[in-house]
Amino acid sequence: CDAGPGVQAQAAAKAASVAALEQFKISADRYMKEKSSIAVIGLSIHTAPVEMREKLAVAEELWPRAVAELTNLNHIEEAAVLSTCNRMEIYVVALSWNRGIREIVDWMSKVRVLLSTDHLLVFCCCSRTQFGVEALTQHFLFLQKSGIPVSELREHLFMLRDSDATRHLFEVSSGLDSLVLGEGQILAQVKQVVRSGQNSGGLGKNIDRMFKDAITAGKRVRSETNISCGAVSVSSAAVELALMKLPKSECLSARMLLIGAGKMGRLVAKHLAAKGCTKVVIVNRSVERVDAIREEMKGIEIVYRPLTEMYEAAADADVVFTSTSSESPLFTKERAEALPPVSGALGGVRLFVDISVPRNVSACVSDVGHARVYNVDDLKEVVEANKEDRLRKAMEAQTIISEELKRFEAWRDSMETVPTIKKLRSYADRIRASELDKCLQKIGEDALTKKMRKSIEQLSTGIVNRLLHGPLQHLRCDGTDSRTLDETLENMHALNRMFGLDTEKAVMEQKIKTKVEKQQTQN
């Protein structure tokens, strides 16, 4: 009663921690009935519209914060977040499949978006009220109202478990789940998940190994199948589409104009050079980015024109690529009509290839007799042109993915017996040390030289190692012998019973204890 408020609070927290731990331990048997599951839950361009994906997107610099939030959930042991423009996927190791999935869905429905406060304005989801950054007191802000009910979110989510979840990640890393088959950017994003986890220490051993094996699978697929050759990105598909529409004899002599020197524009120039084009005119607001492209690409002539000369440059071009962030069209029907027709050798038709969203070229430009407009939706024609080749390469890729999946699952299976191996060796070492001590006491310290004592210790260690060699060999399951996982697990359970190791319950209790202590520390 005389203790201060601080001491009382500390005592109450400790009591709550002990009570929570005991409650978890009581229910440990419930969790032991189901093995920890690897799971992926998320949505992608295949399952959800962009309006929903952008609400759930997590900025890259906030991946560690999201992982910390997820691993604080009661039934989530490990977690990783892969958030790109085309997907938002959460990979976890869950102590309980059903409870873990339910916690993640609830978390996703509450978290609107994770934003860095640097140079940003934050909009309230409900009232659309604008707040200045200076009003924020923390570096990160979690908006807690998504406006997406759980019932609606579930309609767009996909959930995969264990080998299916792992295979999905391997396919994602290999570019098989991308909008453009084999594109390379997703592999770089998977690598970034690992780098982010290493820097923050947020990835657990299972998720870390799975992502690293996914990177290996992605590299093998690209090097062994050449799946990344051809139109594997929006920019390369745009170039291929334009060249498909030009007469073959005029492809390399056509006058190319690129409007916009950002990332997509740079890639268009790169692919034009790779196809053999020797000159491209680039219109941009500033010359610095154009100079950077010129410095990077020595084999093609880069001509800079300022934005004020855009229409003059278009008048001199046969093919116009547009890739700017302008929210209003740069080319309307009236502007296109004012441009002179192109050479008869090219059919008298100027091509507009618009890879911008929002579009830089109005759809009505196609009504102009000497103009044709193609946008990102028309890239499907390029995809269809290589359909058979893509399917063949995808089948080859699946073989590689199956090999890497088998290797990962063999590693994970081998981890099942590690606690038993450690406990059995510890049990044997305790007996050895105890009996050795009894022996030395009977002989007497004075009767032994250092050399004799060392020899006796080595003898005891050697006996224990020889006795343990056989049992430990039968606990190893790494795919290098004919022993099946079922056999290995039977051996593990038999040893647990014979020596009273109770490994599974001890491991589960340790996991639960770690989670409770972590939560109590944060509280």
ZILIN-V788046 format. One line per field, one symbol per residue. ss: DSSP state (@ for helix, = for strand, . for the rest). phi: phi as a letter, one per 40 degrees, with the letter a starting at -180 (. if undefined). psi: psi as a letter, one per 30 degrees, with the letter a starting at -180 (. if undefined). A space follows every 10 residues. Layout:
# ZILIN-V788046
ss->???
phi->???
psi->???
This chain:
# ZILIN-V788046
ss->....@@@@@@ @@@@@@@@@@ @@@@@@.@@@ @@....==== ====.....@ @@@@@@.=.@ @@@@@@@@@@ @....===== ===...==== ====..@@@@ @@@@@@@@@@ ...===.... .==......= =.@@@....= ==.......@ @@@@...=== =.@@@@@@@@ @@@....... ....@@@@@@ @@@@@@@@@@ ....@@@@@@ @@@@@@@@@@ @@@@@..... ...@@@@@@@ @@@@@..@@@ .....====. ..@@@@@@@@ @@@@....== ====...@@@ @@@@@@.... ======@@@@ @@@@@...== ==........ =.@@@@@... ...@@@...= ====...... =.@@@@@... ====.@@@@@ @@@@@.@@@@ @@@@@@@@@@ @@@@@@@@@@ @@@@@@.@@@ @@@@@@@@@@ @@@@@@@@@@ @@@.@@@..@ @@@@@@@@@@ @@@@@@@@@@ @@@....... ....@@@@@@ @@@@@@@@@. ..@@@@@@@@ @@@@@@@@@@ @@.
phi->.cccdccccc cccccccccc cccccdcddc cccbcdbcbb biaaccbacc cccccbcbcd cbddcccccc cccdbbcbaa bbbbcbabbb babbcbcccc cccccccccc ccabbcccfb bbbccccfcc bcccccbbcb bbccbcgbcd cccccbcbbb bfccccdccc ccccgcbccb dgcccccccc cccccccccc gccccccdcc cccccccccc dcccbfcccg cbadcccccc ccccccddcb dccccbbbbh bccccccccc ccccchcbaa cbcacbcdcc ccccccbccb cbbcbcccbd ccccccbcbb cbabcccbcc bbcccccccc ccdcccggbc cbbbbcbccc bcccccccdb bbbbbccccd cccccbcccc cccccccccc cccccccccc cccccccddc dccccccccc cdcccccccc cccgcccbcd cccccccccc ccccccccdc dcccbcabgc bccccdcccc cccccdccbf cfcccccccc cccccccccc ccc
psi->ffkleeeeee eeeeeeeeee eeeeeegeee fffkkkkklk kalafffkle eeeffgkkke fgeeeeeeee ffkegkellk kjjaffljkk kljkekeeee eeeeeeeefe jekkkkfjgl kkkkeefgkk kkeffkflel kjkfjfgjle eeefffkkkl kceeeeeeee eeffgfglej kgkfeeeeee eeeeeeeeef gfkleeeeee eeeeeeeeee eeeffhffka jgleeeeeee eefefkkefg effkjkkkjk haeeeeeeee eeeffgkfkk kkklelfeee eeeeeejfgk kkkkklffge eeeefgkekj kkilgkflke jleeeeffkl lakffgggkk kjjjgkjlkf kkfffffkeg kkkkafffff eeeefgeeee eeeeeeeeee eeeeeeeeee eeeffefeee eeeeeeeeee eeeeeeeeee eeekeffkle eeeeeeeeee eeeeeeefee eeeggkiggf afkleeeeee eeeeeeeegh eheeeeeeee eeeeeeeeee ee.
